[in-house]
């Protein structure tokens, strides 16, 4: 029994020592959401990096198109609100070249008053194009 527990612990440590990284939008979405891609969204670009640390630390960049209803559900489910306070979010990381929202995008945040909350969710209501920049523990 002790050998089995030791082996499981060793395998867990070995697996958690490798980072996860992709520039494939489908893989990025699946690593992030841990689910299949819904029919209501069309993935355009994506990048995902998860550190080799044993705790969950990751950074996601996603560009996609969705219908209004899907995005509204996403906002409600995640408790997002329009970010009216912090407009320096682009300075927190190096954004991929394709991550190019303009002034027509509404910017949402989980808690815009928390200086450590860096994730932002953007949507252009005219085109249905959305971007997600989400970071946890990084």
C-alpha positions as semicolon CSV with decimal commas, in nm:
position;residue;x (nm);y (nm);z (nm)
1;X;0,000;0,000;0,000
2;X;0,278;0,245;0,089
3;X;0,457;0,165;-0,237
4;X;0,138;0,238;-0,430
5;X;0,089;0,575;-0,256
6;X;0,455;0,662;-0,311
7;X;0,428;0,572;-0,680
8;X;0,111;0,782;-0,723
9;X;0,282;1,074;-0,549
10;X;0,590;1,041;-0,768
11;X;0,382;1,030;-1,088
12;X;0,186;1,337;-0,973
13;X;0,507;1,531;-0,907
14;X;0,658;1,422;-1,237
15;X;0,351;1,524;-1,438
16;X;0,318;1,857;-1,255
17;X;0,678;1,947;-1,343
18;X;0,602;2,017;-1,708
19;X;0,436;2,331;-1,840
20;X;0,139;2,321;-2,076
21;X;0,162;2,556;-2,372
22;X;-0,025;2,591;-2,699
23;X;-0,096;2,844;-2,972
24;X;-0,383;2,636;-3,105
25;X;-0,718;2,803;-3,032
26;X;-0,911;2,477;-2,982
27;X;-0,654;2,333;-2,743
28;X;-0,629;2,665;-2,558
29;X;-1,006;2,672;-2,510
30;X;-1,016;2,312;-2,388
31;X;-0,724;2,355;-2,144
32;X;-0,892;2,666;-2,007
33;X;-1,254;2,553;-1,991
34;X;-1,197;2,180;-1,942
35;X;-1,495;2,127;-2,173
36;X;-1,589;2,098;-2,537
37;X;-1,632;2,406;-2,756
38;X;-1,995;2,518;-2,763
39;X;-2,170;2,554;-3,099
40;X;-2,246;2,920;-3,020
41;X;-1,883;3,027;-3,051
42;X;-1,635;3,026;-3,338
43;X;-1,274;3,022;-3,224
44;X;-1,041;3,247;-3,420
45;X;-0,710;3,257;-3,229
46;X;-0,589;3,134;-2,893
47;X;-0,286;3,085;-2,672
48;X;-0,259;2,914;-2,336
49;X;0,029;2,873;-2,094
50;X;0,011;2,680;-1,767
51;X;0,312;2,685;-1,538
52;X;0,471;2,364;-1,415
53;X;0,392;2,467;-1,057
54;X;0,170;2,223;-0,867
55;X;-0,094;2,491;-0,809
56;X;-0,305;2,607;-1,102
57;X;-0,128;2,903;-1,264
58;X;-0,215;2,993;-1,621
59;X;-0,253;3,269;-1,877
60;X;-0,508;3,254;-2,160
61;X;-0,553;3,470;-2,468
62;X;-0,856;3,392;-2,681
63;X;-1,025;3,557;-2,979
64;X;-1,362;3,427;-3,088
65;X;-1,699;3,520;-3,229
66;X;-2,017;3,437;-3,043
67;X;-2,381;3,526;-3,041
68;X;-2,501;3,791;-2,797
69;X;-2,695;3,544;-2,585
70;X;-2,392;3,323;-2,520
71;X;-2,176;3,617;-2,415
72;X;-2,448;3,756;-2,187
73;X;-2,475;3,417;-2,013
74;X;-2,095;3,409;-1,979
75;X;-2,097;3,755;-1,818
76;X;-2,373;3,663;-1,576
77;X;-2,229;3,322;-1,484
78;X;-1,886;3,471;-1,410
79;X;-2,016;3,778;-1,227
80;X;-1,853;4,018;-1,471
81;X;-1,921;4,391;-1,485
82;X;-1,813;4,661;-1,724
83;X;-1,471;4,789;-1,624
84;X;-1,495;5,164;-1,572
85;X;-1,196;5,200;-1,338
86;X;-0,880;5,032;-1,464
87;X;-0,777;5,097;-1,821
88;X;-0,412;4,994;-1,781
89;X;-0,479;4,622;-1,823
90;X;-0,278;4,604;-2,149
91;X;0,039;4,685;-1,954
92;X;0,016;4,373;-1,734
93;X;0,149;4,125;-1,987
94;X;0,282;4,091;-2,338
95;X;-0,022;4,050;-2,560
96;X;-0,004;3,837;-2,876
97;X;0,011;4,037;-3,201
98;X;-0,341;3,928;-3,295
99;X;-0,491;4,049;-2,965
100;X;-0,606;4,388;-3,100
101;X;-0,928;4,521;-2,946
102;X;-1,007;4,881;-3,033
103;X;-1,224;5,152;-2,874
104;X;-1,543;4,972;-2,991
105;X;-1,498;4,692;-2,737
106;X;-1,671;4,682;-2,402
107;X;-1,429;4,566;-2,133
108;X;-1,552;4,347;-1,848
109;X;-1,380;4,243;-1,525
110;X;-1,462;4,020;-1,230
111;X;-1,358;4,273;-0,967
112;X;-1,227;4,594;-1,116
113;X;-1,135;4,739;-0,774
114;X;-0,899;4,451;-0,692
115;X;-0,552;4,554;-0,807
116;X;-0,448;4,188;-0,831
117;X;-0,740;4,087;-1,057
118;X;-0,589;4,115;-1,403
119;X;-0,831;3,914;-1,620
120;X;-1,033;4,107;-1,877
121;X;-1,312;4,001;-2,110
122;X;-1,384;4,216;-2,415
123;X;-1,667;4,221;-2,665
124;X;-1,750;4,429;-2,969
125;X;-2,131;4,440;-2,965
126;X;-2,145;4,531;-3,335
127;X;-1,931;4,246;-3,473
128;X;-1,971;3,981;-3,202
129;X;-1,593;3,947;-3,179
130;X;-1,468;3,883;-2,827
131;X;-1,132;3,856;-2,657
132;X;-1,046;3,694;-2,328
133;X;-0,733;3,769;-2,135
134;X;-0,744;3,555;-1,822
135;X;-0,468;3,492;-1,578
136;X;-0,468;3,295;-1,257
137;X;-0,182;3,289;-1,010
138;X;0,076;3,437;-1,246
